[in-house]
Amino acid sequence: MSISTQQSPLVHIVDDDDAVRHGLELLIGSIGLRVRAWADPQAFLDGFDRGDIGAVLLDVRMPGIGGLTVLERLVAEGVDLPVIMLTGHGTVEMCRRAFKSGAAEFLEKPVDDEALVEALQQAVRQHVRSRERRAADGAAAARYAQLSPREREVLALIVEGLTNKEIGRALALSPRTVEAHRAHLFDKLGAPSLAQLIRQYAALAEGGGTGPTA
């Protein structure tokens, strides 16, 4: 995982049962993940860092705000932390609602330690990869923003597969000028190959707002 110590994965446990929280803290700590436990779901919503990398273990039935409501609030806020729901009284409808609301997993208590650890490690790995992709895409977008309008035109035509001569004819430029723009593109975008250049361009276009038509 190419993340700093300050960003090492943190698992939030949200459960009003003291014994359950303590047991989960010991289990999760034993696999090398940092843990923060919350007895009050509202305190969790008010106090956790939306920028955390990791996951949330969320009990379904709690006094005050239920776990499903907490999950729906997280999704509404755009929080990307994966959420694993835990319940001692699961129903098909509850499970369906949890997954429809964006839960990563739904486990019934008493939870099998191996099943929980596997689900948690998978969720954390996926979240780390997601954050790394987001950071890479953000860096690519920043580099793309530095391109001149002409360089963006040349880039769009390169991605379409046109040769330097064809690009020159399309934009009324000399082949030498196209070659210069091409070299600047590779340099500014930090792309070591044509394939990488095209991949970055495709990712930007899919992201919306930063592509060639922006």
C-alpha positions in Angstrom: 0.0 0.0 0.0 1.6 3.3 -1.1 0.1 5.4 1.6 1.8 7.3 4.4 1.8 6.4 8.1 -0.6 9.3 8.7 -3.0 7.7 6.2 -2.6 4.1 7.4 -6.0 2.4 7.3 -8.3 3.1 10.2 -11.4 1.0 11.0 -14.3 2.7 12.7 -16.5 0.5 14.9 -19.9 1.9 15.6 -21.8 -0.2 18.1 -23.6 0.6 21.4 -22.6 -2.8 23.0 -19.5 -2.3 25.1 -18.5 -6.0 24.9 -18.9 -6.2 21.1 -16.8 -3.0 20.6 -14.1 -4.3 22.9 -14.0 -7.7 21.2 -13.9 -6.2 17.7 -11.1 -3.8 18.8 -9.0 -6.7 19.9 -9.7 -8.7 16.7 -9.0 -5.8 14.3 -5.9 -4.7 16.2 -4.5 -8.2 15.9 -4.3 -7.9 12.1 -2.4 -4.7 12.2 -5.2 -2.2 11.5 -5.8 0.9 13.5 -9.2 1.1 15.3 -11.5 3.8 16.7 -14.6 2.7 18.5 -17.8 4.7 18.8 -20.7 3.9 21.2 -23.0 6.7 19.8 -23.8 6.8 16.1 -24.5 10.5 16.2 -21.1 11.1 17.8 -19.5 9.1 15.0 -21.3 11.1 12.3 -20.3 14.4 14.0 -16.7 13.4 14.7 -15.1 11.1 12.2 -12.7 12.4 9.5 -14.3 12.1 6.0 -10.8 11.8 4.6 -10.0 8.6 6.5 -8.8 5.6 4.6 -10.2 2.3 5.9 -13.7 1.0 6.6 -16.6 1.2 9.0 -18.1 -1.7 11.0 -21.7 -0.5 11.7 -24.3 -2.2 13.9 -27.8 -2.1 12.5 -29.8 -1.8 15.7 -28.8 1.0 18.0 -30.8 3.4 20.2 -31.4 6.8 18.5 -30.1 6.5 15.0 -30.1 3.0 13.5 -27.3 1.7 11.4 -29.2 1.7 8.2 -30.0 5.4 8.6 -26.3 6.1 9.4 -25.3 4.3 6.2 -27.8 6.3 4.1 -26.5 9.5 5.6 -22.9 8.6 4.7 -23.9 7.8 1.1 -25.9 11.1 0.9 -22.7 12.9 2.0 -20.6 11.2 -0.6 -18.5 9.4 2.0 -16.5 6.7 0.2 -15.5 4.6 3.2 -16.8 1.0 2.7 -19.3 0.0 5.3 -19.8 -3.5 6.7 -23.1 -3.9 8.5 -23.4 -6.1 11.6 -26.7 -7.3 13.1 -27.9 -9.9 15.5 -31.4 -9.9 14.1 -31.1 -9.8 10.3 -33.9 -10.1 7.9 -34.0 -10.4 4.1 -35.5 -7.0 3.8 -32.9 -5.5 6.1 -30.1 -7.1 4.1 -31.7 -5.9 0.8 -32.0 -2.3 2.1 -28.4 -2.4 3.3 -26.9 -3.5 -0.1 -29.3 -1.1 -1.9 -28.0 1.7 0.2 -24.3 0.9 -0.6 -23.1 -1.5 2.1 -20.0 -3.4 1.2 -21.0 -6.5 3.3 -23.8 -7.6 5.6 -22.8 -10.0 8.4 -24.9 -11.6 11.2 -23.8 -11.8 14.8 -22.2 -13.7 16.3 -19.8 -12.9 13.5 -17.3 -15.5 12.5 -13.9 -14.0 13.0 -12.4 -15.3 9.8 -15.3 -14.1 7.7 -15.2 -10.7 9.3 -11.4 -10.3 8.9 -11.6 -11.4 5.2 -14.5 -9.0 4.5 -12.7 -6.2 6.3 -9.3 -6.7 4.6 -11.0 -6.8 1.2 -12.9 -3.6 1.9 -9.8 -1.8 3.1 -7.7 -3.0 0.1 -10.4 -1.8 -2.3 -10.6 1.6 -0.5 -6.9 2.1 -0.7 -6.9 1.3 -4.4 -9.8 3.6 -4.9 -8.1 6.5 -3.1 -4.9 5.9 -5.0 -6.7 5.9 -8.4 -8.5 9.2 -7.3 -5.2 10.8 -6.4 -3.6 9.7 -9.7 -6.6 10.9 -11.7 -6.5 14.2 -9.8 -2.8 14.6 -10.7 -3.5 13.8 -14.4 -6.4 16.3 -14.5 -4.1 19.0 -13.1 -1.5 18.2 -15.7 -4.1 18.3 -18.4 -5.3 21.7 -17.3 -1.8 23.0 -18.1 -2.1 22.1 -21.8 -2.7 24.9 -24.3 -5.9 24.8 -26.4 -3.8 23.7 -29.4 -2.1 20.9 -27.4 -5.5 19.6 -26.4 -6.5 19.5 -30.1 -3.4 17.6 -31.0 -3.9 15.2 -28.1 -7.5 14.5 -29.2 -6.3 13.6 -32.7 -3.4 11.5 -31.5 -5.9 9.5 -29.4 -8.0 9.0 -32.6 -5.0 7.4 -34.2 -4.0 10.1 -36.7 -0.4 10.4 -37.8 1.6 13.6 -37.5 1.0 14.4 -41.2 -2.8 13.8 -40.8 -2.9 16.0 -37.7 -1.0 18.7 -39.5 -3.5 18.7 -42.3 -6.4 18.7 -40.0 -5.1 21.6 -38.0 -3.2 23.4 -40.7 0.1 22.9 -39.0 3.5 21.7 -40.3 4.6 18.2 -39.3 7.5 19.7 -37.4 5.1 21.8 -35.3 2.9 18.8 -34.7 6.0 16.8 -33.5 6.8 19.7 -31.1 3.3 19.7 -29.7 3.5 15.9 -29.4 6.7 16.1 -27.4 5.3 18.8 -25.1 2.2 16.6 -24.5 4.3 13.6 -23.4 6.4 15.9 -21.1 3.5 17.8 -19.6 1.3 14.8 -19.0 4.2 12.7 -17.7 3.3 9.8 -20.0 6.2 7.4 -20.8 4.4 5.9 -23.8 1.6 6.4 -26.3 -0.4 3.7 -24.5 -0.1 5.6 -21.2 -1.0 8.9 -22.9 -4.2 7.3 -24.3 -5.1 5.7 -21.0 -4.7 9.0 -19.1 -6.8 10.8 -21.8 -9.5 8.1 -21.6 -9.7 8.4 -17.8 -10.0 12.2 -18.0 -12.8 12.0 -20.6 -14.7 9.5 -18.4 -14.3 11.7 -15.4 -16.2 14.5 -17.1 -15.4 18.2 -17.2 -11.7 17.7 -18.0 -11.8 16.0 -21.4 -11.2 17.5 -24.8 -14.7 18.9 -25.1 -14.5 20.8 -21.8 
